[in-house]
Amino acid sequence: MSNGLTLMQMRLPHESRLKLILEQSGNEHGPALYNKLTRSTCGKIIQLRTGHCGLNSYLRQFGLADSPLCECGTGQETVEHFLLECPRYREQRAEMRSKAGTGNMQVDVLLGTSEVIVKCTEKFINDTGRF
């Protein structure tokens, strides 16, 4: 399996995407990951890893959002869109990229290990104010 999830893999059901993240070499899960994070961060990372979170693509399934589209108007508000694409968070993403490195700007990397989560992803999530 190559490093990073492909676009096709990102369109898999939530359970399959989580499995792909967990199967990536070096990615942490369970107590090995969650014991290194704050309770608040654990909750956010679990939600993003599973896709069961407060983003419109998920909320729409339950009638809690009128549309799966992001307010930015460029696509569905998915985990991938939130972390990697949404222009509303361009500044926060630039800071995350500077800490993570351009080659690590992949969902499975950003949600994969406590080191990356604490160093990069946690600040991005908090700075966006989306969760």
N, C-alpha and C positions, 0 to 999 in steps of 0.2 A: 504494500500500500504506500502511496506517495505521501510526502509531507503536505498537509493542508487538504481541506475538503474541497472537492470540485463543485462547480455550480450545480451539476446534476445531483450530487449527494446532498446539497443544501436543500433541495426540493423534496427530499424524502420526508415521510411522516416524522413527527417529533421523536418518537421512540428510536427510530433508526438513526437519526442524527445524533442523539445522545450516545447510542452505541458506538458510532464512528468516532466521536470525541473521546470516549473512554478507551477505545482500542488503539488510539494513536500512541506510539512508543513514547514513553516518558511522562505521559499525562497522568495526573493523580486523580484519585476518587476516594470516596468514603472518608474514614477518619484520617487517612494520610493527607487528605486535602483539607477537610472541614475543620479539623482541630487547629489548623494554622491560621484560620480566618476568624474575623469577628462574626457574631451571630447575624448581624445585619447583612454583612457581605455574603455569608453563606446562603442566606435566603435569596438574595439577588442572583447569585451565580447559579444556584439550583434552578431558579425560574428561567434564566437565560439558556442554560444547558438543555432544558427540556422544552423550551418554547412556550411553557405555560406561564405567561407573564402579562403584564398590563400593556402590551402592545396591541394595536388595533387589529392585526391579522388574527390574533387569538381571541380578543374580546368580541369580535364580530360573530364568532361561532356561537356565542351565547346571547346575542342581541344586546350586548353591552356597549357596542360601538356601531354607529350607523354604517360604517364602511371599513374594509380592511386597509384602506389607503392611508398613508402617512399625511400629516398636515402639510408637509413640504410639497406635496403634489408630484413627486417623482417616482412613486411606486408604493407597493404594499409595505406596511410597517411591520417588518419581520425582525427577528434577532439580527440577521445578517445586515439588513438595511440600517438598523439602529447602530450597530457597531462599526460598519464599514462604509456606508454610503450616504446617509442622510445629511443634506447640506446644512440643516439647522445646527448640527453639532460639529461643523468643520473645524472650529478653533480647538475644541476639546479633543477631537480626533488627531489634529496635528500634534498636540502635546503628547498624546498617547503614542503616536507613531515615533516621535523623537525618543521616547523612552524604550519602546518595544523594538524598534527597528522596522524598516519597511518590509523586510522579508517575513516578519512575524505578524503582519496584519492579516491574520486569518482567524476565523471564529474558533477553530479547534485549538489554536495556540493561545489566543486571548482568554479562553475559558479553560485552559488545560492544566496549568500548574499554579501552585500557591505563589511561587516566585513572580510569575508574570501577572497574575491577578493582583497581588499586593503592589507590585511595581508600576503597573500600567492601567489595568482594566478597572479596578476599584475606583480610582480617581476619576476616570472617564465617566463611569456610571453616576457617581455622586455629583460631578460637575455639571452634567446635563440636566439634573433635576427631574429626569423622566420617571424614576422609580421612587 
